[in-house]
Amino acid sequence: MQINRWLLVALLLIAALIGAGGMLAALTGPALVLITGLAAPTGVGLAPGFMSYARALAFAQNPFGKLIVFGVIGLAGAALWWIFARNFADPVPTGALAETEEAKERAAQAPVSPRLLVTSPALWPFYIGYFALPYCQYIFLTWLPQYLTHYRHIPLVTASALSALPFLVAFVSANFVGWAMDWFAAMGWTAGGLHRKFFVAFGALTYSATTLIAATTESTSLAVTMIVIANAGLAFYVVPYWLICTDVAPNQTGTLGGVMNFFGIVGATVSPYLSGVIAQASGAFVAPLVLAVAIMLVAATTMIVLFHIGPLSSLLAAQPGAAKLAT
């Protein structure tokens, strides 16, 4: 399959930038949740109406506001990240750690062409699996306040505070799942990538079950509780993907992570629009949530069944037509 070289370079560059944006979001996300979900609607530390919808919309529509949102803030964030990261070198095992079999195998892995990260079918199940995460997450990011106020008839200030709660719980869950995967590895439960795929499956099932309950129950308190747990499930689901990038491509983790995140952002872009269209057509928010559950289950199953965790070079060499792809 022939792909325009410059188009491929552009896609890889965009993917890398999106991947860097994801790391920056991980650092600033909890603070933004506190500001926009708690401080702004309750007036803590901010003037009443300071971040009202009318003011935010007017600011975003103003040309100067667009410059601030997409230019100055982005450059300032990039500068802060560079200042923070420039003093850190890539982690390299030293001493006894460098002599372990795992360290030797990772160091010996040969890099592959960046083109193959996009064109190789061996990686597509991995990307399909990650596509579901932002798709499902961005429904909550963009529609949760509207869902709580319009469909669940919760007052706006209360809905804003409740909208922040799922992401704070997800922050705690993401840190817990990292520890849990280390424990799995220490117990030797790594065959077939069990220490990664178990949490992908657990997160997908948790999200799916709780989201279906939230979509169909008449109880508002139960729906909110289920949404909080669903976001914890998404945290369990996402962390293994980033660690799998280091597992299969220790010498190209950033590139693989950027490409993976690119496919995720495609899901994040489609999700808010498609969910809104379906909700408007159906007059309820049940169908968009059911669709998200279906996408999550299909994507997670595809990743767990069809993606094999192993060195990137061996994954690509094992696929049909590998010799032709390598040229």
C-alpha positions in Angstrom: 0.0 0.0 0.0 1.5 3.3 -1.1 1.1 6.3 1.3 2.2 9.8 0.5 5.4 10.4 2.5 4.6 13.9 3.5 1.1 13.0 4.5 2.6 10.3 6.8 5.1 12.7 8.2 2.2 15.2 9.0 0.1 12.5 10.7 3.1 11.4 12.8 3.8 15.0 13.8 0.2 15.6 14.8 0.2 12.4 16.7 3.3 13.3 18.6 1.9 16.7 19.4 -1.3 15.2 20.7 0.7 12.7 22.7 2.6 15.6 24.4 -0.7 17.4 25.0 -1.9 14.3 26.8 1.0 14.4 29.2 0.4 18.1 29.9 -3.3 17.4 30.4 -2.4 14.7 33.0 -0.5 17.3 35.0 -3.1 20.1 34.8 -6.3 18.1 34.6 -7.1 17.8 38.3 -6.5 21.6 38.8 -8.8 22.4 35.9 -11.5 20.1 37.2 -11.3 21.9 40.6 -11.5 25.4 39.0 -14.2 24.8 36.4 -16.2 22.1 38.3 -16.1 23.5 41.9 -14.6 27.0 42.2 -16.3 28.6 39.3 -19.9 27.4 39.9 -19.8 27.9 43.7 -18.0 31.3 43.5 -15.1 30.2 45.7 -12.2 32.5 45.0 -13.9 33.9 41.9 -16.4 36.7 41.3 -20.0 35.5 40.7 -20.6 34.8 37.0 -16.9 35.1 36.2 -16.9 31.9 34.2 -20.6 32.0 33.2 -21.6 30.4 29.9 -22.4 33.7 28.3 -19.0 35.2 29.2 -17.1 32.1 28.1 -18.9 31.9 24.8 -18.3 35.6 24.1 -14.7 35.3 24.9 -14.3 32.2 22.7 -16.0 33.9 19.7 -13.9 37.0 20.0 -10.8 36.9 17.7 -8.6 38.0 20.6 -10.1 35.3 22.7 -9.4 32.7 20.1 -5.7 33.8 20.0 -5.5 33.5 23.8 -7.2 30.1 23.9 -5.4 28.5 21.0 -2.1 30.4 21.0 -0.9 32.0 24.2 -2.2 29.3 26.5 -0.9 26.6 24.3 2.6 28.2 24.0 2.7 28.9 27.7 1.8 25.3 28.5 4.4 24.0 26.1 7.0 26.3 27.7 6.2 25.2 31.2 6.4 21.6 30.2 9.8 22.2 28.5 11.1 23.9 31.7 9.9 21.0 33.8 11.1 18.2 31.5 14.5 19.6 30.2 16.3 18.5 33.3 15.2 14.9 33.0 17.0 12.4 30.8 15.4 9.3 29.4 15.3 6.6 32.2 18.1 4.1 31.8 18.6 1.2 34.1 21.9 1.2 36.0 23.8 -1.2 38.2 22.1 -4.5 39.0 18.9 -3.4 37.2 20.8 -3.1 33.9 21.9 -6.7 34.2 18.4 -8.2 34.4 17.1 -10.2 31.5 14.3 -7.8 31.0 16.7 -4.8 30.7 18.9 -6.6 28.2 16.0 -7.7 26.1 14.5 -4.1 26.0 17.9 -2.6 25.2 18.4 -5.0 22.4 15.1 -4.3 20.6 15.7 -2.8 17.2 13.7 0.3 16.3 11.3 0.0 13.4 10.3 2.5 10.7 7.7 5.1 12.0 5.7 4.4 8.9 5.1 0.8 10.1 3.5 2.2 13.3 0.6 3.4 11.2 0.4 0.9 8.4 1.0 -2.4 10.3 -2.2 -4.5 10.9 -0.5 -6.0 14.0 -1.0 -2.7 15.8 -4.5 -1.9 14.6 -6.3 -3.8 17.4 -4.3 -1.8 19.9 -5.4 1.5 18.3 -9.0 0.3 18.0 -9.0 -0.5 21.7 -7.7 2.9 22.6 -10.2 4.7 20.3 -13.0 3.7 22.7 -11.4 5.5 25.7 -11.6 9.1 24.6 -14.9 8.4 22.8 -16.5 7.3 26.1 -14.7 9.8 28.2 -15.6 12.8 26.1 -19.3 12.1 26.4 -18.9 12.8 30.1 -16.5 15.8 29.6 -18.8 17.6 27.1 -22.4 16.4 28.0 -22.4 15.5 31.7 -23.5 18.9 33.0 -26.2 19.1 30.3 -27.3 15.5 31.0 -27.6 16.2 34.8 -29.5 19.5 34.3 -31.7 18.8 31.3 -32.4 15.1 31.7 -32.0 14.6 35.4 -33.3 18.1 36.4 -30.5 18.8 38.9 -29.8 22.6 39.6 -26.9 23.9 37.6 -24.5 24.7 40.5 -25.1 21.2 42.0 -24.7 19.6 38.5 -21.4 21.4 38.1 -20.0 20.1 41.3 -21.3 16.6 40.6 -19.7 16.8 37.1 -16.3 17.2 38.7 -16.6 14.3 41.1 -16.2 11.5 38.5 -12.9 12.9 37.3 -11.5 13.3 40.8 -12.4 9.6 41.5 -10.8 8.7 38.2 -7.6 10.4 39.3 -7.5 8.2 42.4 -8.3 5.1 40.4 -5.6 5.7 37.8 -3.0 5.8 40.6 -4.4 2.7 42.2 -4.3 0.6 38.9 -0.6 1.4 38.4 0.1 -0.1 41.8 -2.2 -3.1 41.0 -0.4 -3.9 37.8 3.0 -3.8 39.6 1.5 -6.3 42.1 0.3 -8.6 39.3 3.8 -8.5 37.8 5.5 -9.2 41.1 3.2 -12.2 41.5 4.3 -13.5 38.1 0.9 -13.0 36.5 2.3 -11.7 33.2 1.7 -14.5 30.7 0.0 -13.2 27.6 0.1 -9.7 29.0 -2.4 -10.7 31.8 -1.1 -7.9 34.1 -2.2 -5.4 31.4 -5.2 -7.0 29.7 -6.9 -8.0 33.0 -7.3 -4.3 33.8 -8.4 -3.4 30.3 -11.2 -6.0 30.6 -12.1 -5.0 34.1 -12.3 -1.3 33.2 -14.4 -2.0 30.1 -16.8 -4.2 32.0 -17.1 -1.7 34.9 -17.7 1.1 32.5 -20.3 -0.8 30.5 -22.3 -2.2 33.4 -22.5 1.1 35.3 -23.2 3.2 32.2 -26.1 1.0 31.2 -27.5 1.3 34.7 -27.1 5.1 34.7 -28.8 5.4 31.2 -31.8 3.3 32.1 -32.5 3.9 35.9 -35.1 6.4 37.0 -33.2 7.2 40.2 -31.1 10.3 39.8 -28.9 9.4 42.8 -28.2 6.0 41.4 -27.4 7.4 38.0 -24.9 9.8 39.4 -23.3 7.1 41.5 -23.0 4.8 38.5 -21.4 7.6 36.4 -18.8 8.1 39.1 -18.0 4.4 39.1 -18.0 4.4 35.3 -15.2 7.0 35.2 -13.2 4.9 37.6 -13.6 2.1 35.1 -12.3 4.3 32.4 -9.2 5.0 34.5 -8.6 1.3 34.9 -9.0 0.9 31.2 -6.6 3.6 30.1 -3.5 3.2 32.2 -2.5 -0.2 30.7 -2.4 1.2 27.2 0.3 3.7 28.1 2.3 1.1 29.9 1.9 -1.3 26.9 3.7 1.4 24.8 6.7 1.0 27.1 6.4 -2.8 27.0 6.4 -3.3 23.3 8.5 -0.3 22.2 10.9 0.8 24.9 13.0 2.7 22.4 10.1 4.3 20.6 7.6 4.8 23.4 6.9 8.4 22.6 6.2 7.8 18.9 4.0 4.8 19.5 2.1 6.7 22.3 1.6 9.7 20.0 0.1 7.5 17.2 -2.1 5.7 19.7 -3.3 9.0 21.1 -4.0 10.3 17.6 -6.5 7.5 17.1 -8.0 8.3 20.5 -8.5 11.9 19.7 -10.4 10.8 16.6 -12.8 9.1 19.0 -12.9 12.2 21.2 -13.7 14.4 18.2 -16.6 12.2 16.9 -18.1 11.4 20.3 -19.5 14.8 21.4 -21.0 15.6 18.0 -22.5 12.2 17.4 -23.9 11.9 20.9 -25.6 15.3 20.6 -27.2 14.4 17.3 -28.5 11.1 18.6 -29.8 12.7 21.8 -31.6 15.5 19.9 -33.1 13.0 17.5 -34.3 10.6 20.2 -35.2 13.2 22.9 -33.2 11.3 25.5 -29.7 10.5 26.4 -30.2 6.7 26.6 -29.2 5.9 23.0 -25.8 7.8 23.1 -24.8 6.0 26.3 -25.8 2.6 24.9 -23.8 3.3 21.8 -20.8 4.2 23.9 -21.1 0.9 25.8 -21.3 -1.0 22.5 -18.2 0.7 21.2 -16.3 0.1 24.4 -17.1 -3.6 24.4 -16.2 -4.2 20.8 -13.0 -2.2 21.1 -11.9 -3.9 24.3 -12.6 -7.3 22.9 -10.7 -6.5 19.8 -7.7 -5.4 21.7 -7.7 -8.3 24.2 -8.2 -11.0 21.7 -6.3 -9.8 18.7 -3.4 -7.8 20.1 -0.3 -9.7 21.3 1.9 -7.9 23.8 5.6 -8.4 22.8 8.6 -6.6 21.3 7.5 -4.3 18.5 9.9 -5.6 16.0 8.8 -9.2 16.6 5.1 -8.2 16.4 5.7 -6.7 13.0 7.9 -9.5 11.8 5.2 -12.1 12.6 2.4 -10.5 10.6 1.7 -11.6 7.0 3.7 -9.7 4.4 6.2 -8.5 7.0 9.1 -8.8 4.5 7.3 -6.5 2.0 6.4 -4.0 4.7 10.0 -3.7 6.0 11.2 -2.5 2.6 
